[in-house]
C-alpha cells in the first residue's frame, strides 16, 4: 500500500501507512528509507534525514543511504554536512565514481578547488567513459586557474568520450582564460552555430566571462537569430 501511494505521489498517505506498519512489525531499514524518501519529495529535509539515519542504524553498510543524506544537505546548500555524509559513503565504497564526483562538487561550493580536483580525478579514473566526470574535472581545473592542464585534460576527455557540445564551449572558455581571445571567440562562434541551446554550459563554467562585451554581443547575436 505504501509503495502504491508513493507511485501516486501521495506522500502523506504513504507516510501514514508506513508508520502504521512500524507500529505492528519489526523495524526495517527499507521502511525507514521509504519514509525518508517521502519527506524528501515533500522537501522536508530535516525529517528525511532523520529517517534515513534510522535506516543507517539498521543497515550501517548501505552506502547509498549516506548519499541520500548528503543530497538532502546539498539541496539546502549545507555543503559541510554533505561532505561528511559523502565521506561516510566513500569509506564503504571507494570505487564509486558518483560519490567521488559529488564530493568534488561540494568542495567546489566550499571554494576548496584543490580538494575537489582530487575527487574529480578519482571519478575520471574510475569511469573514463563518463562525460559528466570529465566535465566536472575540467571545470575544477578551470576554476582553480590551471588552464593549461584543463586544456590537456579536455583533449584527453575528447579522446575518451568524443567531441561533446559541452567540450566545445569549455575549449572556448579555456582559450579566452589563457589570453588566446581570438581563438576562443572562433570556438565560441562555432559552438553557437552548432549547439546554440548548449550555451548555458559556457555561462555556467564562469559567469564572470560575461564581463567581456565582445562575448556578450556574440551570444546575443545568436540568440536573436533563434
Order of alpha helices (4+ residues) and beta strands (2+ residues): alpha-alpha-alpha-alpha-alpha-alpha-alpha-alpha-alpha-alpha-alpha-alpha-alpha-alpha
